[in-house]
Amino acid sequence: MRAELNEPTTLPVLQRTGYFFARDTSMPETFQTTRLVEFRDTDAAGIVHFSVFFAYMEAAEHELLRHLGLSVVTEIDGKTVSWPRVAARCDYRKAIRFEQSVTIAVSVERIGTKSVTYRFDFRDQSGDAVADGTITAVCCEIPHGDIRESSRPVPIEIPALFIDKLRPYVIA
């Protein structure tokens, strides 16, 4: 495995080495999950409504984190850590319909000091591209573990535990 050193602003953050970050240049892993399109996911034309792809992305992200033994709400060193979303996008390529299955491949596009950007690639049963999207989530401490609306999350550096577990999924 080969690593390159770059400035923090020019690459995904993977391993902190002083003021530089090492980027793993080996082949990334991809987490895959499959969803069956349910009737409630479709619009009047019988195709998956555009907004449903965002729910699919969030569910796939949660599955990846659970697969890694993590969660979007975790207690680390006595602190409650959560991941509010700050950006989301989805580009659509092909319609899918009720009772079709869609495979969602999840990878990590970028790990910053306080945020993670996940990439999602959707494919139908024949392997054709259906959509692709990203979600960026910021690592935040929830003061006193209080997840009420009145609590204001405080952005913090991503704990090493998350970086270590997400590292294999980073795409260059």
C-alpha positions as CSV (number, residue, x, y, z in Angstrom):
1,M,0.0,0.0,0.0
2,R,1.4,3.4,-1.0
3,A,0.5,6.7,0.6
4,E,1.0,10.3,-0.6
5,L,1.3,13.4,1.5
6,N,-0.7,16.4,0.6
7,E,-1.9,19.7,2.1
8,P,-5.2,19.2,4.1
9,T,-7.2,21.4,1.7
10,T,-6.4,19.3,-1.4
11,L,-7.4,15.8,-0.5
12,P,-9.5,13.5,1.6
13,V,-8.2,13.5,5.1
14,L,-7.4,9.9,6.1
15,Q,-4.5,9.7,8.5
16,R,-3.2,12.7,10.5
17,T,0.5,13.0,10.3
18,G,1.5,16.3,11.8
19,Y,0.2,19.1,9.6
20,F,-0.2,16.8,6.6
21,F,-2.6,14.0,5.8
22,A,-1.8,10.7,4.2
23,R,-4.0,9.5,1.4
24,D,-4.3,5.8,0.7
25,T,-4.0,5.2,-3.1
26,S,-5.0,1.5,-3.1
27,M,-8.3,0.3,-4.5
28,P,-11.2,1.5,-2.3
29,E,-13.9,-0.8,-0.9
30,T,-17.5,-0.3,-1.8
31,F,-20.5,-1.2,0.5
32,Q,-23.5,-2.4,-1.4
33,T,-27.1,-2.8,-0.4
34,T,-30.2,-3.7,-2.5
35,R,-33.7,-2.1,-2.1
36,L,-36.9,-3.4,-3.6
37,V,-39.0,-0.4,-4.9
38,E,-42.2,-0.3,-2.9
39,F,-45.5,1.1,-4.1
40,R,-45.3,4.0,-1.6
41,D,-42.0,5.0,-3.3
42,T,-43.6,5.7,-6.6
43,D,-45.4,8.8,-8.0
44,A,-48.6,9.0,-10.2
45,A,-46.5,7.9,-13.3
46,G,-45.5,4.7,-11.5
47,I,-41.8,5.6,-11.2
48,V,-39.7,6.2,-8.1
49,H,-40.3,9.8,-6.9
50,F,-37.2,11.9,-7.0
51,S,-37.3,12.6,-3.2
52,V,-37.2,8.9,-2.4
53,F,-33.6,8.7,-3.6
54,F,-32.6,10.9,-0.6
55,A,-34.2,8.4,1.8
56,Y,-32.5,5.5,0.0
57,M,-29.1,7.3,0.4
58,E,-29.7,8.0,4.1
59,A,-30.7,4.4,4.7
60,A,-27.7,3.0,2.8
61,E,-25.4,5.3,4.8
62,H,-26.9,4.0,8.0
63,E,-26.4,0.4,6.8
64,L,-22.7,1.1,6.0
65,L,-22.2,2.6,9.5
66,R,-23.9,-0.4,11.2
67,H,-21.8,-2.8,9.0
68,L,-18.7,-1.0,10.5
69,G,-20.0,-1.2,14.0
70,L,-20.8,2.5,14.1
71,S,-24.0,4.7,14.1
72,V,-25.1,8.2,13.2
73,V,-25.6,8.8,17.0
74,T,-22.7,7.4,19.0
75,E,-21.2,7.9,22.4
76,I,-17.4,8.3,22.3
77,D,-15.3,9.2,25.3
78,G,-18.5,10.3,27.2
79,K,-19.6,12.6,24.4
80,T,-22.7,12.1,22.2
81,V,-21.6,12.5,18.6
82,S,-24.0,12.8,15.7
83,W,-23.9,13.7,12.0
84,P,-26.3,16.4,10.8
85,R,-26.4,16.7,7.0
86,V,-25.2,20.0,5.4
87,A,-25.5,19.1,1.7
88,A,-27.2,16.6,-0.5
89,R,-27.6,16.1,-4.2
90,C,-28.8,13.5,-6.6
91,D,-28.6,13.3,-10.4
92,Y,-31.0,11.0,-12.2
93,R,-30.2,8.8,-15.2
94,K,-33.0,6.3,-15.6
95,A,-36.4,5.7,-14.2
96,I,-37.1,2.7,-11.9
97,R,-40.5,1.3,-11.1
98,F,-42.6,-0.5,-8.5
99,E,-41.2,-4.0,-7.6
100,Q,-37.9,-3.4,-9.4
101,S,-34.7,-3.8,-7.3
102,V,-32.0,-1.2,-7.2
103,T,-28.5,-1.7,-5.9
104,I,-26.9,1.1,-4.1
105,A,-23.1,1.2,-3.9
106,V,-21.8,3.5,-1.1
107,S,-18.3,4.9,-0.9
108,V,-16.6,7.9,0.7
109,E,-15.8,10.8,-1.6
110,R,-14.0,12.9,1.1
111,I,-13.1,12.9,4.7
112,G,-12.4,16.3,6.0
113,T,-11.4,17.3,9.6
114,K,-15.1,17.8,10.6
115,S,-17.2,16.4,7.7
116,V,-17.6,13.3,5.6
117,T,-19.0,13.2,2.0
118,Y,-20.6,9.9,1.0
119,R,-21.1,8.9,-2.7
120,F,-24.0,6.7,-3.8
121,D,-24.3,5.0,-7.1
122,F,-27.6,3.4,-8.0
123,R,-27.9,0.6,-10.6
124,D,-30.9,-1.4,-11.7
125,Q,-31.1,-5.2,-12.1
126,S,-29.4,-5.1,-15.5
127,G,-26.5,-3.0,-14.1
128,D,-27.6,0.2,-15.8
129,A,-26.9,3.5,-14.0
130,V,-30.1,4.8,-12.4
131,A,-28.8,7.8,-10.3
132,D,-25.8,9.0,-8.4
133,G,-25.7,11.4,-5.4
134,T,-23.8,12.6,-2.4
135,I,-24.5,13.5,1.2
136,T,-22.2,15.6,3.3
137,A,-22.5,15.2,7.1
138,V,-20.7,17.2,9.8
139,C,-19.4,15.5,12.9
140,C,-21.0,17.2,15.9
141,E,-21.1,16.9,19.6
142,I,-24.6,17.0,21.1
143,P,-24.2,19.0,24.3
144,H,-25.0,16.9,27.3
145,G,-26.3,14.2,25.0
146,D,-29.5,16.2,24.6
147,I,-30.9,15.6,21.1
148,R,-33.8,18.1,21.4
149,E,-34.5,20.9,19.0
150,S,-33.3,23.4,21.6
151,S,-29.8,21.7,21.8
152,R,-27.3,23.2,19.3
153,P,-24.8,20.7,17.9
154,V,-21.2,21.8,18.1
155,P,-19.0,20.7,15.1
156,I,-15.9,18.7,16.3
157,E,-13.1,16.9,14.6
158,I,-14.0,13.5,13.4
159,P,-13.0,10.8,16.0
160,A,-10.1,8.5,14.9
161,L,-12.5,5.5,15.2
162,F,-14.7,6.8,12.4
163,I,-11.7,7.8,10.2
164,D,-10.1,4.3,10.6
165,K,-13.3,2.5,9.8
166,L,-14.2,4.7,6.8
167,R,-10.7,4.8,5.4
168,P,-11.1,1.7,3.2
169,Y,-14.1,3.2,1.4
170,V,-12.5,6.5,0.3
171,I,-12.3,6.9,-3.5
172,A,-9.4,8.9,-4.9
